[in-house]
Amino acid sequence: MARNVQLLVIDPQNDFCDLPVAWQPTDVLTGQRTSSPALPVAGAHADMQRLAQFIGSQGDQLDTITVTLDSHQRFDIAHPGFWQTGTGAEVAPFTPITAVQVRAGDFTPRNPATLPRTLQYLDALETQGRYTLMVWPVHCEVGSWGHGIHADVLAAFGVWQLRRQRAVRNVFKGTNPWTEHYSAIEAEVPDADDESTALNTALLQSLGQADVLLIAGEASSHCVRSTTEHIVQHLPRLLPGWQASRIVLLTDGMSPVGGFEAQHRAFLDAMRTAGAQLANMNEIRL
């Protein structure tokens, strides 16, 4: 009986890759760099090169490839331009902000009219206990070079599509500026007025058809972690009998954000306990 083998690639985007200078775009006239990765994850470039090689060598056995794309605007509750300190100063990237700090006046939205909605979001986020709001550098801005897919992975996707005569499925997340959206399955705090932030049951149903669901991408401490956790949380309810043992985490195709290595290790340990398999890509024979 034929197996359904799917590959889920989470956010394989330029802004998350520690790309060598030669891989970064330059002005054809001046030779000056015009863009560089906004939120590079150490090891991500090598991860993506290995992933591209894996798709090239094992692609004939992959029935479906789904790629998620972090997709933000400059105005975003998790970007510096949304915030200022209580004295009106800039808020630096990698600053965590809590509801207590906002109520104390340590941080405030630049637009005072958004304070009630901001506090409502922070309260809901903190109640879940998954994340504290982090102010990230502006990254994966829609239409930018940083939003694009790592060149080797994009090329591998293209070869696979022509060989298999089917398209890669693209899933965009993060366009709503009022909620963080690490997981491709659901925003951290869904917005009742925006369906794109709600539980993506269509994606879950599609991934649930896989007998083998291979998962890679960036970063293992955040978007890979959140997406996988949501899959394991929601699929057994949608598809009774589904088990996490169908998941294979490609551990040499993912890396954590610097400073979040403990979250990376805890994620892998939790998924192993849940029944998921962990493997390097050179160990996989489909």
Phi and psi restraints in degrees (value plus and minus 20) as a CYANA .aco file:
   2 ALA   PHI     -87.1   -47.1
   2 ALA   PSI     120.6   160.6
   3 ARG   PHI    -114.9   -74.9
   3 ARG   PSI     128.8   168.8
   4 ASN   PHI    -116.1   -76.1
   4 ASN   PSI      94.3   134.3
   5 VAL   PHI    -133.4   -93.4
   5 VAL   PSI     102.6   142.6
   6 GLN   PHI    -141.6  -101.6
   6 GLN   PSI     128.5   168.5
   7 LEU   PHI    -137.3   -97.3
   7 LEU   PSI     104.8   144.8
   8 LEU   PHI    -129.6   -89.6
   8 LEU   PSI      96.3   136.3
   9 VAL   PHI    -130.9   -90.9
   9 VAL   PSI      97.9   137.9
  10 ILE   PHI    -120.0   -80.0
  10 ILE   PSI      96.0   136.0
  11 ASP   PHI      30.9    70.9
  11 ASP   PSI      36.9    76.9
  12 PRO   PHI    -103.5   -63.5
  12 PRO   PSI      36.9    76.9
  13 GLN   PHI    -125.2   -85.2
  13 GLN   PSI     133.9   173.9
  14 ASN   PHI     -74.8   -34.8
  14 ASN   PSI     -60.5   -20.5
  15 ASP   PHI     -84.8   -44.8
  15 ASP   PSI     -39.7     0.3
  16 PHE   PHI    -117.5   -77.5
  16 PHE   PSI     -21.0    19.0
  17 CYS   PHI    -125.4   -85.4
  17 CYS   PSI     114.9   154.9
  18 ASP   PHI     -99.6   -59.6
  18 ASP   PSI      48.5    88.5
  19 LEU   PHI     -93.3   -53.3
  19 LEU   PSI     117.6   157.6
  20 PRO   PHI     -80.1   -40.1
  20 PRO   PSI     136.6   176.6
  21 VAL   PHI     -75.0   -35.0
  21 VAL   PSI     -57.7   -17.7
  22 ALA   PHI     -83.1   -43.1
  22 ALA   PSI     -39.6     0.4
  23 TRP   PHI    -111.7   -71.7
  23 TRP   PSI     -25.1    14.9
  24 GLN   PHI    -115.8   -75.8
  24 GLN   PSI     122.4   162.4
  25 PRO   PHI     -89.5   -49.5
  25 PRO   PSI     125.5   165.5
  26 THR   PHI    -149.3  -109.3
  26 THR   PSI     137.6   177.6
  27 ASP   PHI     -92.3   -52.3
  27 ASP   PSI     109.3   149.3
  28 VAL   PHI     -85.7   -45.7
  28 VAL   PSI     -43.6    -3.6
  29 LEU   PHI    -110.3   -70.3
  29 LEU   PSI     -63.4   -23.4
  30 THR   PHI    -117.2   -77.2
  30 THR   PSI     -39.9     0.1
  31 GLY   PHI      55.4    95.4
  31 GLY   PSI     -16.2    23.8
  32 GLN   PHI    -101.3   -61.3
  32 GLN   PSI     125.1   165.1
  33 ARG   PHI     -85.1   -45.1
  33 ARG   PSI     115.1   155.1
  34 THR   PHI    -122.6   -82.6
  34 THR   PSI     -39.4     0.6
  35 SER   PHI    -172.4  -132.4
  35 SER   PSI     133.3   173.3
  36 SER   PHI    -166.5  -126.5
  36 SER   PSI     138.2   178.2
  37 PRO   PHI     -77.6   -37.6
  37 PRO   PSI     112.3   152.3
  38 ALA   PHI    -101.0   -61.0
  38 ALA   PSI     -50.0   -10.0
  39 LEU   PHI    -161.6  -121.6
  39 LEU   PSI      40.7    80.7
  40 PRO   PHI     -88.1   -48.1
  40 PRO   PSI     115.5   155.5
  41 VAL   PHI    -122.0   -82.0
  41 VAL   PSI     102.2   142.2
  42 ALA   PHI     -78.7   -38.7
  42 ALA   PSI     105.8   145.8
  43 GLY   PHI      75.6   115.6
  43 GLY   PSI     -30.3     9.7
  44 ALA   PHI     -88.2   -48.2
  44 ALA   PSI     -56.6   -16.6
  45 HIS   PHI     -80.5   -40.5
  45 HIS   PSI     -66.9   -26.9
  46 ALA   PHI     -85.2   -45.2
  46 ALA   PSI     -58.3   -18.3
  47 ASP   PHI     -74.8   -34.8
  47 ASP   PSI     -68.8   -28.8
  48 MET   PHI     -90.0   -50.0
  48 MET   PSI     -53.7   -13.7
  49 GLN   PHI     -85.2   -45.2
  49 GLN   PSI     -62.5   -22.5
  50 ARG   PHI     -83.9   -43.9
  50 ARG   PSI     -59.7   -19.7
  51 LEU   PHI     -83.8   -43.8
  51 LEU   PSI     -62.1   -22.1
  52 ALA   PHI     -80.7   -40.7
  52 ALA   PSI     -61.9   -21.9
  53 GLN   PHI     -84.6   -44.6
  53 GLN   PSI     -58.4   -18.4
  54 PHE   PHI     -83.4   -43.4
  54 PHE   PSI     -65.1   -25.1
  55 ILE   PHI     -82.0   -42.0
  55 ILE   PSI     -58.7   -18.7
  56 GLY   PHI     -85.1   -45.1
  56 GLY   PSI     -58.0   -18.0
  57 SER   PHI    -108.1   -68.1
  57 SER   PSI     -48.8    -8.8
  58 GLN   PHI    -133.3   -93.3
  58 GLN   PSI     -16.4    23.6
  59 GLY   PHI     -78.1   -38.1
  59 GLY   PSI     -51.1   -11.1
  60 ASP   PHI     -84.7   -44.7
  60 ASP   PSI     -39.4     0.6
  61 GLN   PHI    -116.3   -76.3
  61 GLN   PSI     -24.1    15.9
  62 LEU   PHI    -112.5   -72.5
  62 LEU   PSI      97.6   137.6
  63 ASP   PHI    -100.8   -60.8
  63 ASP   PSI     -52.6   -12.6
  64 THR   PHI    -164.4  -124.4
  64 THR   PSI     119.0   159.0
  65 ILE   PHI    -140.2  -100.2
  65 ILE   PSI     105.3   145.3
  66 THR   PHI    -135.5   -95.5
  66 THR   PSI     110.5   150.5
  67 VAL   PHI    -141.3  -101.3
  67 VAL   PSI     110.4   150.4
  68 THR   PHI    -118.2   -78.2
  68 THR   PSI     129.1   169.1
  69 LEU   PHI    -152.3  -112.3
  69 LEU   PSI      93.3   133.3
  70 ASP   PHI     -82.1   -42.1
  70 ASP   PSI     108.9   148.9
  71 SER   PHI    -161.5  -121.5
  71 SER   PSI      77.8   117.8
  72 HIS   PHI    -135.1   -95.1
  72 HIS   PSI     145.3   185.3
  73 GLN   PHI    -131.4   -91.4
  73 GLN   PSI     145.2   185.2
  74 ARG   PHI     -84.3   -44.3
  74 ARG   PSI     -60.6   -20.6
  75 PHE   PHI     -98.5   -58.5
  75 PHE   PSI      92.1   132.1
  76 ASP   PHI    -180.2  -140.2
  76 ASP   PSI     119.5   159.5
  77 ILE   PHI     -81.6   -41.6
  77 ILE   PSI     -38.2     1.8
  78 ALA   PHI    -126.4   -86.4
  78 ALA   PSI      -1.2    38.8
  79 HIS   PHI    -136.1   -96.1
  79 HIS   PSI     134.0   174.0
  80 PRO   PHI     -79.2   -39.2
  80 PRO   PSI     -56.3   -16.3
  81 GLY   PHI     -86.1   -46.1
  81 GLY   PSI     -32.7     7.3
  82 PHE   PHI     -97.9   -57.9
  82 PHE   PSI     -45.6    -5.6
  83 TRP   PHI    -135.4   -95.4
  83 TRP   PSI     139.6   179.6
  84 GLN   PHI    -166.0  -126.0
  84 GLN   PSI     140.6   180.6
  85 THR   PHI     -96.5   -56.5
  85 THR   PSI     152.9   192.9
  86 GLY   PHI     -81.7   -41.7
  86 GLY   PSI     -41.6    -1.6
  87 THR   PHI    -116.8   -76.8
  87 THR   PSI     -14.5    25.5
  88 GLY   PHI      68.8   108.8
  88 GLY   PSI     -11.5    28.5
  89 ALA   PHI    -101.4   -61.4
  89 ALA   PSI     144.1   184.1
  90 GLU   PHI     -86.3   -46.3
  90 GLU   PSI     130.7   170.7
  91 VAL   PHI    -124.9   -84.9
  91 VAL   PSI     104.3   144.3
  92 ALA   PHI     -96.7   -56.7
  92 ALA   PSI     129.3   169.3
  93 PRO   PHI     -75.9   -35.9
  93 PRO   PSI     133.6   173.6
  94 PHE   PHI      49.7    89.7
  94 PHE   PSI       8.2    48.2
  95 THR   PHI    -119.6   -79.6
  95 THR   PSI      98.7   138.7
  96 PRO   PHI     -98.4   -58.4
  96 PRO   PSI     123.3   163.3
  97 ILE   PHI    -151.3  -111.3
  97 ILE   PSI     110.9   150.9
  98 THR   PHI    -132.8   -92.8
  98 THR   PSI     143.3   183.3
  99 ALA   PHI     -82.1   -42.1
  99 ALA   PSI     -57.2   -17.2
 100 VAL   PHI     -80.5   -40.5
 100 VAL   PSI     -63.1   -23.1
 101 GLN   PHI     -85.2   -45.2
 101 GLN   PSI     -58.4   -18.4
 102 VAL   PHI     -88.3   -48.3
 102 VAL   PSI     -62.8   -22.8
 103 ARG   PHI     -85.0   -45.0
 103 ARG   PSI     -49.5    -9.5
 104 ALA   PHI    -100.7   -60.7
 104 ALA   PSI     -28.9    11.1
 105 GLY   PHI      67.0   107.0
 105 GLY   PSI     -11.7    28.3
 106 ASP   PHI     -87.8   -47.8
 106 ASP   PSI     -56.1   -16.1
 107 PHE   PHI    -154.2  -114.2
 107 PHE   PSI     131.7   171.7
 108 THR   PHI    -172.3  -132.3
 108 THR   PSI     128.1   168.1
 109 PRO   PHI     -81.8   -41.8
 109 PRO   PSI     126.2   166.2
 110 ARG   PHI     -82.3   -42.3
 110 ARG   PSI     -52.4   -12.4
 111 ASN   PHI    -118.0   -78.0
 111 ASN   PSI      86.0   126.0
 112 PRO   PHI     -77.7   -37.7
 112 PRO   PSI     -47.1    -7.1
 113 ALA   PHI     -85.5   -45.5
 113 ALA   PSI     -39.2     0.8
 114 THR   PHI    -110.2   -70.2
 114 THR   PSI     -19.2    20.8
 115 LEU   PHI     -78.5   -38.5
 115 LEU   PSI     -67.3   -27.3
 116 PRO   PHI     -79.4   -39.4
 116 PRO   PSI     -64.0   -24.0
 117 ARG   PHI     -86.3   -46.3
 117 ARG   PSI     -57.3   -17.3
 118 THR   PHI     -83.0   -43.0
 118 THR   PSI     -66.0   -26.0
 119 LEU   PHI     -85.4   -45.4
 119 LEU   PSI     -58.7   -18.7
 120 GLN   PHI     -79.5   -39.5
 120 GLN   PSI     -61.4   -21.4
 121 TYR   PHI     -86.0   -46.0
 121 TYR   PSI     -68.3   -28.3
 122 LEU   PHI     -81.1   -41.1
 122 LEU   PSI     -60.9   -20.9
 123 ASP   PHI     -81.6   -41.6
 123 ASP   PSI     -65.0   -25.0
 124 ALA   PHI     -85.8   -45.8
 124 ALA   PSI     -61.2   -21.2
 125 LEU   PHI     -82.3   -42.3
 125 LEU   PSI     -66.6   -26.6
 126 GLU   PHI     -91.9   -51.9
 126 GLU   PSI     -47.9    -7.9
 127 THR   PHI     -82.3   -42.3
 127 THR   PSI     -54.4   -14.4
 128 GLN   PHI     -90.0   -50.0
 128 GLN   PSI     -49.9    -9.9
 129 GLY   PHI      55.8    95.8
 129 GLY   PSI      -7.7    32.3
 130 ARG   PHI    -106.9   -66.9
 130 ARG   PSI     -64.6   -24.6
 131 TYR   PHI    -163.0  -123.0
 131 TYR   PSI     133.2   173.2
 132 THR   PHI    -118.8   -78.8
 132 THR   PSI     122.7   162.7
 133 LEU   PHI     -74.7   -34.7
 133 LEU   PSI     108.7   148.7
 134 MET   PHI    -135.6   -95.6
 134 MET   PSI     112.5   152.5
 135 VAL   PHI    -105.1   -65.1
 135 VAL   PSI      88.6   128.6
 136 TRP   PHI    -114.8   -74.8
 136 TRP   PSI     136.2   176.2
 137 PRO   PHI     -77.3   -37.3
 137 PRO   PSI     130.3   170.3
 138 VAL   PHI     -78.1   -38.1
 138 VAL   PSI     104.3   144.3
 139 HIS   PHI    -166.1  -126.1
 139 HIS   PSI     136.2   176.2
 140 CYS   PHI      29.7    69.7
 140 CYS   PSI      22.6    62.6
 141 GLU   PHI     -88.3   -48.3
 141 GLU   PSI     109.5   149.5
 142 VAL   PHI     -75.2   -35.2
 142 VAL   PSI     109.2   149.2
 143 GLY   PHI      71.4   111.4
 143 GLY   PSI     -29.2    10.8
 144 SER   PHI    -108.4   -68.4
 144 SER   PSI     144.7   184.7
 145 TRP   PHI     -79.7   -39.7
 145 TRP   PSI     -59.1   -19.1
 146 GLY   PHI     -83.9   -43.9
 146 GLY   PSI     -44.5    -4.5
 147 HIS   PHI     -93.6   -53.6
 147 HIS   PSI     -41.1    -1.1
 148 GLY   PHI     -91.6   -51.6
 148 GLY   PSI     143.5   183.5
 149 ILE   PHI    -104.4   -64.4
 149 ILE   PSI     121.7   161.7
 150 HIS   PHI     -64.5   -24.5
 150 HIS   PSI     112.4   152.4
 151 ALA   PHI     -78.3   -38.3
 151 ALA   PSI     -62.4   -22.4
 152 ASP   PHI     -86.3   -46.3
 152 ASP   PSI     -59.8   -19.8
 153 VAL   PHI     -88.0   -48.0
 153 VAL   PSI     -62.3   -22.3
 154 LEU   PHI     -80.3   -40.3
 154 LEU   PSI     -62.3   -22.3
 155 ALA   PHI     -84.1   -44.1
 155 ALA   PSI     -60.8   -20.8
 156 ALA   PHI     -84.5   -44.5
 156 ALA   PSI     -59.6   -19.6
 157 PHE   PHI     -78.6   -38.6
 157 PHE   PSI     -64.0   -24.0
 158 GLY   PHI     -82.8   -42.8
 158 GLY   PSI     -64.0   -24.0
 159 VAL   PHI     -82.9   -42.9
 159 VAL   PSI     -64.0   -24.0
 160 TRP   PHI     -81.0   -41.0
 160 TRP   PSI     -62.1   -22.1
 161 GLN   PHI     -82.1   -42.1
 161 GLN   PSI     -63.0   -23.0
 162 LEU   PHI     -92.4   -52.4
 162 LEU   PSI     -56.0   -16.0
 163 ARG   PHI     -88.9   -48.9
 163 ARG   PSI     -61.4   -21.4
 164 ARG   PHI    -114.2   -74.2
 164 ARG   PSI     -28.7    11.3
 165 GLN   PHI      34.7    74.7
 165 GLN   PSI      31.0    71.0
 166 ARG   PHI    -175.2  -135.2
 166 ARG   PSI     135.4   175.4
 167 ALA   PHI    -110.7   -70.7
 167 ALA   PSI     131.6   171.6
 168 VAL   PHI     -91.1   -51.1
 168 VAL   PSI     121.8   161.8
 169 ARG   PHI    -111.7   -71.7
 169 ARG   PSI     102.7   142.7
 170 ASN   PHI    -121.4   -81.4
 170 ASN   PSI     111.5   151.5
 171 VAL   PHI    -142.7  -102.7
 171 VAL   PSI      96.9   136.9
 172 PHE   PHI    -115.9   -75.9
 172 PHE   PSI     120.2   160.2
 173 LYS   PHI    -164.3  -124.3
 173 LYS   PSI     125.4   165.4
 174 GLY   PHI      85.0   125.0
 174 GLY   PSI     -16.9    23.1
 175 THR   PHI     -93.6   -53.6
 175 THR   PSI     -40.4    -0.4
 176 ASN   PHI     -97.6   -57.6
 176 ASN   PSI     102.2   142.2
 177 PRO   PHI     -98.7   -58.7
 177 PRO   PSI     -22.3    17.7
 178 TRP   PHI    -124.6   -84.6
 178 TRP   PSI     -16.6    23.4
 179 THR   PHI    -170.2  -130.2
 179 THR   PSI     123.9   163.9
 180 GLU   PHI     -94.0   -54.0
 180 GLU   PSI     131.3   171.3
 181 HIS   PHI    -162.9  -122.9
 181 HIS   PSI      42.1    82.1
 182 TYR   PHI     -83.9   -43.9
 182 TYR   PSI     -65.7   -25.7
 183 SER   PHI    -102.5   -62.5
 183 SER   PSI     120.0   160.0
 184 ALA   PHI     -96.2   -56.2
 184 ALA   PSI     -29.4    10.6
 185 ILE   PHI    -109.0   -69.0
 185 ILE   PSI     -54.9   -14.9
 186 GLU   PHI    -186.6  -146.6
 186 GLU   PSI     122.2   162.2
 187 ALA   PHI     -85.4   -45.4
 187 ALA   PSI     140.0   180.0
 188 GLU   PHI     -80.4   -40.4
 188 GLU   PSI     -63.3   -23.3
 189 VAL   PHI    -150.0  -110.0
 189 VAL   PSI      79.0   119.0
 190 PRO   PHI     -77.9   -37.9
 190 PRO   PSI     122.7   162.7
 191 ASP   PHI    -115.9   -75.9
 191 ASP   PSI      99.2   139.2
 192 ALA   PHI     -80.0   -40.0
 192 ALA   PSI     -41.7    -1.7
 193 ASP   PHI    -115.3   -75.3
 193 ASP   PSI     -14.6    25.4
 194 ASP   PHI    -157.1  -117.1
 194 ASP   PSI      84.3   124.3
 195 GLU   PHI     -81.3   -41.3
 195 GLU   PSI     -45.9    -5.9
 196 SER   PHI     -87.0   -47.0
 196 SER   PSI     -35.4     4.6
 197 THR   PHI    -115.4   -75.4
 197 THR   PSI     -29.1    10.9
 198 ALA   PHI     -99.9   -59.9
 198 ALA   PSI     151.2   191.2
 199 LEU   PHI     -77.0   -37.0
 199 LEU   PSI     103.8   143.8
 200 ASN   PHI    -108.0   -68.0
 200 ASN   PSI      62.5   102.5
 201 THR   PHI     -88.7   -48.7
 201 THR   PSI     -51.1   -11.1
 202 ALA   PHI     -83.3   -43.3
 202 ALA   PSI     -63.2   -23.2
 203 LEU   PHI     -85.4   -45.4
 203 LEU   PSI     -63.9   -23.9
 204 LEU   PHI     -79.1   -39.1
 204 LEU   PSI     -65.7   -25.7
 205 GLN   PHI     -80.3   -40.3
 205 GLN   PSI     -61.1   -21.1
 206 SER   PHI     -85.4   -45.4
 206 SER   PSI     -68.1   -28.1
 207 LEU   PHI     -84.4   -44.4
 207 LEU   PSI     -50.9   -10.9
 208 GLY   PHI     -88.6   -48.6
 208 GLY   PSI     -33.9     6.1
 209 GLN   PHI     -98.8   -58.8
 209 GLN   PSI     -31.7     8.3
 210 ALA   PHI     -94.1   -54.1
 210 ALA   PSI     113.6   153.6
 211 ASP   PHI     -96.7   -56.7
 211 ASP   PSI     -51.8   -11.8
 212 VAL   PHI    -151.9  -111.9
 212 VAL   PSI     100.0   140.0
 213 LEU   PHI    -134.1   -94.1
 213 LEU   PSI      83.8   123.8
 214 LEU   PHI    -106.0   -66.0
 214 LEU   PSI     114.3   154.3
 215 ILE   PHI    -148.8  -108.8
 215 ILE   PSI     109.6   149.6
 216 ALA   PHI    -163.7  -123.7
 216 ALA   PSI     151.1   191.1
 217 GLY   PHI     117.9   157.9
 217 GLY   PSI    -188.8  -148.8
 218 GLU   PHI    -149.1  -109.1
 218 GLU   PSI     126.7   166.7
 219 ALA   PHI    -124.2   -84.2
 219 ALA   PSI     130.5   170.5
 220 SER   PHI     -86.3   -46.3
 220 SER   PSI     -41.7    -1.7
 221 SER   PHI    -101.7   -61.7
 221 SER   PSI     -35.3     4.7
 222 HIS   PHI    -152.0  -112.0
 222 HIS   PSI    -103.3   -63.3
 223 CYS   PHI     -91.4   -51.4
 223 CYS   PSI     -59.3   -19.3
 224 VAL   PHI     -84.9   -44.9
 224 VAL   PSI     -65.5   -25.5
 225 ARG   PHI     -78.9   -38.9
 225 ARG   PSI     -72.6   -32.6
 226 SER   PHI     -83.6   -43.6
 226 SER   PSI     -63.1   -23.1
 227 THR   PHI     -83.0   -43.0
 227 THR   PSI     -66.7   -26.7
 228 THR   PHI     -85.1   -45.1
 228 THR   PSI     -62.2   -22.2
 229 GLU   PHI     -79.3   -39.3
 229 GLU   PSI     -61.4   -21.4
 230 HIS   PHI     -88.1   -48.1
 230 HIS   PSI     -56.8   -16.8
 231 ILE   PHI     -79.9   -39.9
 231 ILE   PSI     -69.2   -29.2
 232 VAL   PHI     -85.5   -45.5
 232 VAL   PSI     -53.1   -13.1
 233 GLN   PHI     -92.8   -52.8
 233 GLN   PSI     -63.0   -23.0
 234 HIS   PHI    -118.7   -78.7
 234 HIS   PSI     -49.7    -9.7
 235 LEU   PHI     -84.8   -44.8
 235 LEU   PSI     -58.4   -18.4
 236 PRO   PHI     -80.8   -40.8
 236 PRO   PSI     -48.4    -8.4
 237 ARG   PHI     -95.7   -55.7
 237 ARG   PSI     -60.0   -20.0
 238 LEU   PHI     -96.5   -56.5
 238 LEU   PSI     -56.3   -16.3
 239 LEU   PHI    -147.6  -107.6
 239 LEU   PSI      65.3   105.3
 240 PRO   PHI     -73.2   -33.2
 240 PRO   PSI     113.3   153.3
 241 GLY   PHI      80.5   120.5
 241 GLY   PSI     -37.4     2.6
 242 TRP   PHI     -86.7   -46.7
 242 TRP   PSI     120.0   160.0
 243 GLN   PHI    -151.1  -111.1
 243 GLN   PSI     129.6   169.6
 244 ALA   PHI     -85.3   -45.3
 244 ALA   PSI     -33.4     6.6
 245 SER   PHI     -84.4   -44.4
 245 SER   PSI     -32.8     7.2
 246 ARG   PHI     -95.7   -55.7
 246 ARG   PSI     -36.8     3.2
 247 ILE   PHI    -104.8   -64.8
 247 ILE   PSI     115.7   155.7
 248 VAL   PHI    -143.0  -103.0
 248 VAL   PSI      93.8   133.8
 249 LEU   PHI    -105.6   -65.6
 249 LEU   PSI     100.3   140.3
 250 LEU   PHI    -104.7   -64.7
 250 LEU   PSI      72.4   112.4
 251 THR   PHI     -89.9   -49.9
 251 THR   PSI     -39.8     0.2
 252 ASP   PHI    -115.0   -75.0
 252 ASP   PSI      -3.6    36.4
 253 GLY   PHI    -142.0  -102.0
 253 GLY   PSI       6.5    46.5
 254 MET   PHI    -178.8  -138.8
 254 MET   PSI     129.1   169.1
 255 SER   PHI    -166.2  -126.2
 255 SER   PSI     136.6   176.6
 256 PRO   PHI    -110.1   -70.1
 256 PRO   PSI     137.0   177.0
 257 VAL   PHI     -81.3   -41.3
 257 VAL   PSI     118.9   158.9
 258 GLY   PHI     -75.8   -35.8
 258 GLY   PSI     113.7   153.7
 259 GLY   PHI      73.1   113.1
 259 GLY   PSI     -28.1    11.9
 260 PHE   PHI    -139.1   -99.1
 260 PHE   PSI      10.0    50.0
 261 GLU   PHI     -83.9   -43.9
 261 GLU   PSI     -54.4   -14.4
 262 ALA   PHI     -84.3   -44.3
 262 ALA   PSI     -58.2   -18.2
 263 GLN   PHI     -85.5   -45.5
 263 GLN   PSI     -57.3   -17.3
 264 HIS   PHI     -80.0   -40.0
 264 HIS   PSI     -68.8   -28.8
 265 ARG   PHI     -86.0   -46.0
 265 ARG   PSI     -60.7   -20.7
 266 ALA   PHI     -84.7   -44.7
 266 ALA   PSI     -57.8   -17.8
 267 PHE   PHI     -82.1   -42.1
 267 PHE   PSI     -69.9   -29.9
 268 LEU   PHI     -82.5   -42.5
 268 LEU   PSI     -61.6   -21.6
 269 ASP   PHI     -82.9   -42.9
 269 ASP   PSI     -62.5   -22.5
 270 ALA   PHI     -86.0   -46.0
 270 ALA   PSI     -59.3   -19.3
 271 MET   PHI     -90.8   -50.8
 271 MET   PSI     -55.9   -15.9
 272 ARG   PHI     -83.2   -43.2
 272 ARG   PSI     -62.2   -22.2
 273 THR   PHI     -84.0   -44.0
 273 THR   PSI     -55.4   -15.4
 274 ALA   PHI     -91.8   -51.8
 274 ALA   PSI     -34.8     5.2
 275 GLY   PHI      96.3   136.3
 275 GLY   PSI     -26.3    13.7
 276 ALA   PHI     -88.9   -48.9
 276 ALA   PSI     134.2   174.2
 277 GLN   PHI    -116.9   -76.9
 277 GLN   PSI     127.0   167.0
 278 LEU   PHI    -138.7   -98.7
 278 LEU   PSI     112.8   152.8
 279 ALA   PHI    -175.9  -135.9
 279 ALA   PSI     132.2   172.2
 280 ASN   PHI    -101.9   -61.9
 280 ASN   PSI     134.2   174.2
 281 MET   PHI     -84.6   -44.6
 281 MET   PSI     -49.9    -9.9
 282 ASN   PHI     -93.8   -53.8
 282 ASN   PSI     -27.0    13.0
 283 GLU   PHI    -112.8   -72.8
 283 GLU   PSI     -29.5    10.5
 284 ILE   PHI    -109.1   -69.1
 284 ILE   PSI     108.3   148.3
 285 ARG   PHI    -151.0  -111.0
 285 ARG   PSI      84.0   124.0
